[in-house]
Amino acid sequence: MIEISNITKRFYSLVALDNVSLTIPQGEVLGLLGPNGAGKTTMMKIVAGFLLPDGGVVRPLNSAWPVIGYKPERLLFPNQLRVSQYLEIIAGLSNLSGRQVKQAVGRSLEQVGLLPTANKKIKDCSKGMRQRLGLAQVLIGDPPLLLLDEPSNGLDPEGQTDILQAVQSLHAAGKTLVISSHHLHEITQVCTELVILNRGQIHYRNSMAEALAVRPHVSIRADKDLMPMRAILHALHPDVQVDGQRLILKNEAMALRRAAMTILLHSGYDILHVEQKRITLAEIYAKAVQ
C-alpha cells in the first residue's frame, strides 16, 4: 500500500529517522515497537503528511494515495461537546454533508462500541472512552489505512482489551493498520507484521508468525541437579544443554526428547515438567534494542 524509501528526518542535531526503508503491505497490521525516541511517531507523522522528510520519499504502491486516518498518542477534545456532536464536526471537516454525516458518525461509533455513549458529554467520558473516541474519529470517512499511535496508552486491562477487539474487527473488515505500542502483548495479539525501531533505524523486521516461530526448544525439568549427567546428555547431540535442573533441547535435538528422558529415568531422576517453548516477543525486542 505504502512504500517508505530511504527516509531521513532531523530535528536540529537530533536524527529522528536515519535512512529508513519500509513497506506497509495492504491488508496487514504492522506493529511498530521501540523505546521512547526511536522514531515511531515521526514515521507515522511523515506517512500521514504532517511532517516532510529531509531525505527520501514516501509513495503509494498503486497510482493513487489511500485516504489515511491518523490517531496521535495524545488527544485533546472539546470537553463541553457531546460525543456525537464532536464526531459530526469531524465529519464536516472530512467533506461529508447531509445524511452522510449521520451515517458516518453512527458507523464509527458502532465500530468502536460507543453507540450507548453518543449523547454523553466528552468531559464525563472515561479515559477508555476517550481512546475509543479517538479511534472513532479516524474512522470517519472510512479510510483504508489507519495509523494508531499508542491506541491503548494509559488504559486498564479491560480498556486495552476493548481497543484490541476493535483493531481485530477493523483488520477483519479489510483495513490496513500501523500500530505503535509499548505493550508487547498487544503487538503479539493483533499484528501480522513486526518492525522494531531504535535510534532512528530499523533493527528488526519480520512477519509475526515467522518471528515467533524462531528458535523453538524443549525444556525438561528434573528433580535434582543434572550436571553429573552433562557429558552423557551432551553426547546425544551438540544442541543438548544442561542448566541446573533443566535440560534444554534445541533445533534437531528436540527430536531426542524421548531418548533424553529415558536416560534420566534410568539414572534415577524424576521428570517434573516437560514444555515445548518458542521465542517470545520480549526476547526479540530485548535483542533488537540492546
C-alpha positions as CSV (number, residue, x, y, z in Angstrom):
1,M,0.0,0.0,0.0
2,I,2.7,2.5,1.0
3,E,6.5,2.4,0.3
4,I,8.9,4.3,2.6
5,S,12.2,4.7,0.8
6,N,15.4,5.9,2.5
7,I,13.6,8.4,4.8
8,T,15.7,10.7,6.9
9,K,14.3,13.2,9.4
10,R,16.3,15.6,11.6
11,F,15.2,18.0,14.3
12,Y,18.3,20.3,14.6
13,S,21.1,18.0,15.8
14,L,18.7,15.0,16.5
15,V,18.4,12.4,13.8
16,A,14.9,11.0,14.4
17,L,14.9,8.7,11.3
18,D,18.1,7.6,9.6
19,N,17.8,6.3,6.1
20,V,14.8,4.1,6.9
21,S,13.1,2.0,4.2
22,L,9.9,0.1,4.8
23,T,6.8,-1.2,3.0
24,I,3.3,-1.1,4.6
25,P,1.5,-4.0,2.9
26,Q,-2.1,-3.8,2.1
27,G,-4.5,-5.7,4.5
28,E,-1.8,-6.3,7.2
29,V,-1.5,-5.0,10.7
30,L,2.0,-3.7,11.1
31,G,3.3,-3.3,14.7
32,L,5.9,-0.6,15.4
33,L,8.0,-1.3,18.5
34,G,10.8,0.7,20.0
35,P,11.9,2.7,23.1
36,N,10.9,6.3,23.5
37,G,12.7,8.4,20.9
38,A,13.2,5.5,18.5
39,G,11.4,7.4,15.7
40,K,7.9,5.6,15.7
41,T,5.8,8.8,16.0
42,T,8.0,10.7,13.5
43,M,7.5,7.9,10.9
44,M,3.7,7.9,11.4
45,K,3.6,11.7,11.0
46,I,5.6,11.5,7.8
47,V,3.3,8.9,6.3
48,A,0.2,10.9,7.4
49,G,1.7,14.0,5.8
50,F,2.1,16.1,8.9
51,L,5.9,16.1,8.6
52,L,8.1,16.3,5.5
53,P,11.3,14.2,5.4
54,D,14.6,15.8,4.9
55,G,15.6,13.0,2.6
56,G,14.0,10.0,0.8
57,V,10.4,9.6,-0.4
58,V,7.1,8.1,0.7
59,R,4.9,6.9,-2.1
60,P,1.8,4.7,-2.7
61,L,2.5,1.3,-4.3
62,N,-0.5,1.9,-6.5
63,S,-1.1,5.0,-8.6
64,A,-3.3,6.9,-6.0
65,W,-2.7,7.7,-2.4
66,P,-5.1,6.0,0.0
67,V,-7.2,8.0,2.4
68,I,-5.4,7.9,5.8
69,G,-6.8,8.0,9.3
70,Y,-4.3,9.1,12.0
71,K,-4.7,8.9,15.7
72,P,-1.9,10.6,17.7
73,E,-0.9,9.4,21.1
74,R,-2.2,12.4,22.9
75,L,-5.7,13.6,22.1
76,L,-7.3,16.9,23.1
77,F,-11.1,17.1,22.9
78,P,-13.6,20.0,23.4
79,N,-15.0,18.7,26.7
80,Q,-18.2,20.7,26.5
81,L,-19.4,18.9,23.4
82,R,-21.2,15.6,23.3
83,V,-19.6,12.6,21.7
84,S,-21.8,12.6,18.6
85,Q,-21.6,16.4,18.2
86,Y,-17.8,16.3,18.1
87,L,-17.8,13.5,15.5
88,E,-20.3,15.4,13.4
89,I,-17.8,18.3,13.3
90,I,-15.1,15.9,12.3
91,A,-17.4,14.5,9.5
92,G,-17.9,18.1,8.3
93,L,-14.2,18.6,8.1
94,S,-13.9,15.4,6.1
95,N,-16.2,16.9,3.4
96,L,-19.2,14.9,4.3
97,S,-22.6,16.5,4.3
98,G,-26.3,15.8,5.0
99,R,-27.2,12.2,5.6
100,Q,-23.6,11.2,5.1
101,V,-22.7,12.8,8.4
102,K,-25.2,10.9,10.5
103,Q,-24.3,7.6,8.7
104,A,-20.6,8.1,9.1
105,V,-20.9,9.1,12.8
106,G,-23.2,6.2,13.6
107,R,-21.0,3.7,11.8
108,S,-17.8,4.9,13.5
109,L,-19.5,4.8,17.0
110,E,-20.7,1.3,16.3
111,Q,-17.3,0.1,15.2
112,V,-15.6,1.1,18.5
113,G,-18.5,0.2,20.8
114,L,-19.5,3.8,21.7
115,L,-23.1,3.9,20.4
116,P,-24.5,3.9,24.0
117,T,-22.3,6.9,24.7
118,A,-23.3,9.1,21.8
119,N,-25.1,11.7,23.8
120,K,-22.6,11.8,26.7
121,K,-20.5,14.9,27.2
122,I,-16.9,14.3,26.5
123,K,-15.9,15.7,29.9
124,D,-17.8,12.9,31.5
125,C,-16.1,10.2,29.5
126,S,-13.5,7.9,31.0
127,K,-10.0,7.6,29.6
128,G,-11.0,4.4,27.8
129,M,-14.0,6.1,26.2
130,R,-11.7,8.9,25.1
131,Q,-9.3,6.5,23.5
132,R,-12.2,4.8,21.7
133,L,-13.5,8.2,20.6
134,G,-10.1,9.0,19.1
135,L,-10.4,5.7,17.2
136,A,-13.9,6.6,16.1
137,Q,-12.6,10.0,14.9
138,V,-10.1,8.4,12.5
139,L,-12.8,6.0,11.1
140,I,-14.9,9.0,9.8
141,G,-14.7,8.8,6.0
142,D,-13.9,5.1,6.1
143,P,-10.2,5.4,5.4
144,P,-8.5,2.1,4.2
145,L,-5.2,2.9,6.1
146,L,-5.2,3.6,9.8
147,L,-2.2,4.9,11.8
148,L,-2.7,4.4,15.5
149,D,-0.1,5.8,17.9
150,E,-0.3,4.2,21.3
151,P,-4.1,3.4,21.0
152,S,-4.4,1.9,24.5
153,N,-1.9,4.1,26.3
154,G,-2.9,4.6,30.0
155,L,-5.9,2.2,29.9
156,D,-6.7,-0.5,32.4
157,P,-6.7,-4.2,31.2
158,E,-10.4,-4.0,30.3
159,G,-9.9,-0.9,28.2
160,Q,-6.9,-2.4,26.5
161,T,-9.0,-5.5,25.6
162,D,-11.7,-3.2,24.1
163,I,-9.2,-1.5,21.9
164,L,-7.6,-4.8,20.8
165,Q,-11.0,-6.2,19.8
166,A,-11.8,-3.0,17.8
167,V,-8.5,-3.4,16.0
168,Q,-9.1,-7.0,15.2
169,S,-12.6,-6.2,13.9
170,L,-11.1,-3.5,11.6
171,H,-8.5,-5.9,10.3
172,A,-11.2,-8.5,9.6
173,A,-13.1,-5.8,7.7
174,G,-10.1,-5.3,5.4
175,K,-8.4,-2.3,6.9
176,T,-4.6,-1.8,6.8
177,L,-3.3,-0.7,10.2
178,V,0.0,0.6,11.6
179,I,0.1,0.4,15.4
180,S,2.8,1.9,17.6
181,S,2.8,0.5,21.2
182,H,4.9,-0.2,24.2
183,H,2.6,-3.1,25.2
184,L,4.3,-6.2,23.7
185,H,1.2,-8.4,24.3
186,E,-0.9,-6.0,22.2
187,I,1.5,-6.3,19.2
188,T,1.7,-10.1,19.6
189,Q,-2.1,-10.5,19.7
190,V,-3.2,-8.2,16.8
191,C,-0.2,-7.6,14.5
192,T,0.7,-9.7,11.4
193,E,3.9,-7.8,10.7
194,L,6.6,-6.6,13.1
195,V,9.1,-3.7,12.9
196,I,11.4,-2.7,15.8
197,L,13.0,0.8,15.6
198,N,15.8,2.1,17.8
199,R,17.7,5.3,17.4
200,G,16.0,6.1,14.1
201,Q,16.9,2.9,12.4
202,I,15.1,-0.5,11.8
203,H,16.8,-3.1,13.9
204,Y,14.3,-5.9,13.2
205,R,11.6,-6.7,10.6
206,N,9.7,-9.9,10.1
207,S,6.2,-11.3,9.9
208,M,4.8,-12.0,13.3
209,A,4.3,-15.7,12.5
210,E,7.9,-16.2,11.4
211,A,9.3,-14.1,14.3
212,L,7.6,-16.2,16.9
213,A,8.5,-19.5,15.2
214,V,12.2,-18.8,15.6
215,R,14.3,-20.9,17.9
216,P,11.8,-23.4,19.3
217,H,13.1,-25.6,22.1
218,V,12.1,-28.3,24.6
219,S,12.7,-27.7,28.3
220,I,12.8,-30.8,30.6
221,R,13.0,-30.1,34.4
222,A,14.2,-32.9,36.7
223,D,14.0,-33.3,40.4
224,K,17.8,-32.6,41.0
225,D,20.9,-31.2,39.5
226,L,21.7,-32.6,36.0
227,M,25.4,-31.5,36.0
228,P,26.6,-35.1,36.8
229,M,24.8,-36.2,33.6
230,R,26.1,-33.4,31.4
231,A,28.6,-35.4,29.4
232,I,26.3,-38.3,28.7
233,L,23.4,-36.0,27.7
234,H,25.6,-33.7,25.5
235,A,26.8,-36.9,23.7
236,L,23.3,-37.3,22.3
237,H,23.6,-34.1,20.3
238,P,25.6,-30.8,20.4
239,D,22.3,-28.9,20.8
240,V,21.5,-30.6,24.2
241,Q,22.3,-28.2,27.0
242,V,22.2,-28.6,30.8
243,D,21.2,-25.7,33.0
244,G,21.0,-26.8,36.7
245,Q,17.9,-29.0,36.9
246,R,16.8,-28.1,33.4
247,L,17.7,-30.0,30.2
248,I,17.2,-27.9,27.0
249,L,16.9,-29.5,23.6
250,K,17.2,-27.1,20.6
251,N,16.8,-27.4,16.9
252,E,17.4,-31.1,15.7
253,A,17.9,-32.2,19.3
254,M,14.2,-31.6,20.0
255,A,13.5,-35.0,18.3
256,L,15.6,-36.7,21.0
257,R,13.2,-35.8,23.8
258,R,12.1,-39.4,24.5
259,A,15.7,-40.7,24.5
260,A,16.9,-37.9,26.9
261,M,14.1,-38.6,29.3
262,T,14.8,-42.4,29.2
263,I,18.4,-41.8,30.1
264,L,17.3,-39.6,33.0
265,L,14.8,-42.1,34.3
266,H,17.2,-45.0,34.1
267,S,19.8,-42.9,36.0
268,G,17.4,-42.3,39.0
269,Y,16.0,-38.9,38.0
270,D,12.3,-38.0,38.2
271,I,10.8,-35.8,35.4
272,L,8.9,-32.9,37.0
273,H,8.0,-30.9,33.9
274,V,8.3,-31.0,30.1
275,E,7.5,-28.0,27.9
276,Q,7.9,-27.1,24.3
277,K,8.6,-23.4,24.1
278,R,9.1,-20.8,21.4
279,I,10.9,-17.4,21.5
280,T,8.8,-14.6,23.0
281,L,8.3,-11.1,21.6
282,A,10.0,-9.8,24.7
283,E,13.2,-11.7,23.8
284,I,13.1,-10.5,20.2
285,Y,12.6,-6.9,21.4
286,A,15.4,-7.0,24.0
287,K,17.9,-8.4,21.5
288,A,16.9,-5.8,18.9
289,V,17.3,-2.7,21.1
290,Q,20.2,-3.8,23.3
